Amino acid sequence: MALANPPYLTSEERPPQLGRNLTYGLLDSIGRAIVKGQFEHSGFPTEAELAKQHGVSRSVTREAVKMLTAKGLLSARPRQGTTVQPTSSWNLFDPDVLSWILERQLSVDLLRQFNELRVAVEPEAAALAARVAEPDDLQRIDAGLLRMQEAEHGLDDPLDADIAFHVSILRATKNPFYIQLRDVVSTALRTSIRFTNRIKGRTADVTEHAKVRDAIASGDADAARLAMRTIIGDVLVLIQHDNAPIA
């Protein structure tokens, strides 16, 4: 079934099709529009209007709106209709929301804030991993580091390899709260790494990441904490000294 093009999306912003999963496709399309502020000066469309604009059923529209409401982007109340919520109500730990926000131009401030969160979380996660990591955890960390080494020679994707390394450390903590951050870390790191690599003109420093791995393997929590803090501190310095929009 052909899908009508929403009038509030430009041809560059509009996906060629919503995809096989119509509900998620609609969720993604509307979510991006909300985050980009395309409803700031107009009321949010009704479910009937959205269904007509996107060429989908009312049930698909209703489910997408429910999902956006759960993410904090919308509020639906009797007699008041559906309204866009302020940014302060958005669930920034939701991977979809974070991804949409990071796609906006001039999101350097958000990247800085995210890495300020990382420097408060990941060094402690590395220290905890040094205390509790088991052999299978170390194997995953080693695998992530190996991927980073291979990426330097064009044998793996630098972004995916770096993300795999950091996520493996979160998993090695055995702490469900740290582990729950893996999707957020993966989503935001993808933009953060691309941004810092553009400035440095190279991929992540494998040697510095190896120091984190070695400290965890040797059970040295203090060294693991310091090594991870050094990596993220370098990222913060790069972000603070570059005010260019993210490409």
N, C-alpha and C positions, 0 to 999 in steps of 0.2 A: 504493500500500500504506500503510495507516495505521501510524503509528509509536507505540509504547508510550511513555508518559511516564516518564523515569527518576525513581526515588523520591527521589534525593538533590538534585533541583532543585525550587525553589519555583515556583509558578505564575507569579510575576513574572519569574523568571530563565529559565524554560523557553521556548525558541523555539517558535513555533507549529508549525513543521515543520523538519526538518533540511535541506530543500531538494533540488534536483535532484541536486546532487553529494553523495551520501550519505557518502562518505568524508570530505570536507572538513566536512560538517555535523556528523558524529560527532566529528571532530578538534576543531572549535570548541566543541562542547558539553562534551566531556571536559576540554579545555584550560582552559576557564573554571572548571569545577568544581575542578580541581587548584589553580589559582592562587588561588581563593577559599578554599582550605583545607578543602574538603568531604570529604577523605579523611584528614585528620590523625589522627582517632581511630578509624579503621576501615581494614582492609586494602583495597588496590585490587582492584576486581572482576576476575574472570577474563574471558578473551575470550568464553567461553560466556555468562557473566552479562551482560556488556555487550551482546552481540548480542541477548539476550532482552529486556533493559531497553529497548533502543532500536528493536527490531523490524527489525534489519538482519542481513545474512548474516555468517558468521564471517570470510569473506574481507575484507569491508569493515572489520570490527572490527580484524582483524589489521593491515591497512594503516594505519589510524588510529593504532594503538598504535606501529607502527614510526615514523610521522612524529613522534609526541610524544616518542619515545625520541631521535630525531635532534635535536629541539629542546632536549633535556636535561631534560625534565620527568619522564620515566620511565626506569627501568632494568629490563631483562628479562634474567634469568640462569637457566640450567638449575638445576632443583631448588629455586630460591628464588622463582620466580614473578616477577611484575611489581610493582615498588614505585615510589612517588613519590620523586623526588629532592629534596634540599634546594634552597632558592632559589639558593644559591651555584653550583649546577650548571646553572641555566637559562641558555639563550642569550638574553641581554637584547638582542642586536642582531637577533634574529629579529622581524620585524614583528608576527607573530601573538602571540608571547609578550609583547612590549612592549604591544601593544594590550590584552591580557587584564589585564596588571598595572595599566595606567593606568585601567582601568575599575573597579578596586577603590576603595572609599571610603577617604579619608584617605591618598591617594597624593601629598600635597604634598611629602613628603621625596624621593620618586622624581623628581618634576618638578624640584626644586631640583638634584638630582644630575645629571639629564639636561642641564639648562641650564648646569651647571658644565662638562659635557663639551662642550656647544655653544660656550661661550666660549673653550675651548681649540682648537676645530676650525674653526668658521666664520669667525672673523676672519682666520685664516691662509689659508683657502680663498679669501676675498675678495681678499687680498693676492696670492695666486698667480694668480687670475683676472685681476687688473689687469696682470699681466706677460705672460700667455699667451693671453688671450681673443681670439677671432677674430670677424669681423663676424657670423657666424650665432649665436655665443654672445651677443653684445651684443643681437641681435634678440630672443632668448629672454628675456634679462633685462629688456629694454624692454617686452616683452609682459607679463611678470609684473607690472611696475610699473604698466602701463596697466590691468591687471585690478584692481589694488589701488585705483587712482584711480576706476575705474568702480564698484567695490564701495562706495565712500563715497557714491555716488548711488543705491545699490540696484540696480545693473545687473549685478552679479556677486556670487558668494559670497565674503565676506571671508576665510574660512578657506582655501578653495581658492586664492584669489588670492595670499594671503600665502605659502602653501606653495609655489606655483608659482615665486614670486620666489626663495625661498631655494634650492630645488632647481636652478633655472637657474644659480645661482652655483656650486654644487657641480659641475655639468656643465661649466661654463666653465673649471674648473681643468685639464681634460684628464687628470687624475690618477685612475686607476681606483679607488684606495682611497677618495678623497673621493666619487667617483660612487657607489660601493657603499653609501654611507651614506644615499642619497636615500630609501630606503624607511623607514629608521629615523627620519630627520628628518621625513618626511611623517606617519608614524604618531604620533610623540610631539608634534609641533608642533600637531596637531589638538586635542589635549587642552590643551597648554600655552597656546595662543592663546585657547581658549575660557575658560580659567581667568583669564588676565590681563585679557581683555576684560570679564569679569564684574566685576573689581575696578575697572577704569578707567571702565567704562560706555561705552566706545567701541572702535572697531577700531584696528588698528596705525597708527602714525604714518607716513604716506606720505612726509612730508618727510624723515624720518630715513632711510627706505629709499632715497629718491632720492639722498641723499648717497653711499650705497654705490654705486649705479649710476653716478653721475657720476665718482666716483673710479676705478672700474674702466674706464670708457670713456676716461678721460684717461690711463690707465696709471699712476696714482699708488697704488702698493702700500701705502705707509704710511697714506695717507688712507682707503683702502678698509678696511684693518685696523681703524683707529680708529673709523670709522663703524659697522662691524658690531659691534665690541665695545661700542659705546654702546647699540645696540639690545638686545643680549642682557643687558648689564649692567642696563638698566632692568627687564627681565623678572625678573632675579634679585632686585633690590630689592623688587619687588612680591611675589614669592613669600616672601621672608624676613620680610616684614612682615604676612603674612596666614596665619593658621593654620586657616582654615575648611576643612571638607571640600570636595572638588570636587563640584559638582552635576552 
